[in-house]
Amino acid sequence: MGRTIRNRTQTVTGRIKEYVGRATGNRRLQREGRADRVAGNLKQSGEHVKNAFKH
């Protein structure tokens, strides 16, 4: 449960960073946000796969 929340938090944080970067024209912040969002989504997918094989 803790990992799921952490992964979702990373995804949401990434979306916020990406949005703020886009709004301010800060490309570095935009890239960081995109990377965080993608990493969070990949981790969530990994957890889903792991849970599918557990049950």
Secondary structure, 3 states (H helix, E strand, C coil): CHHHHHHHHHHHHHHHHHHHHHHHCCHHHHHHHHHHHHHHHHHHHHHHHHHHHHC
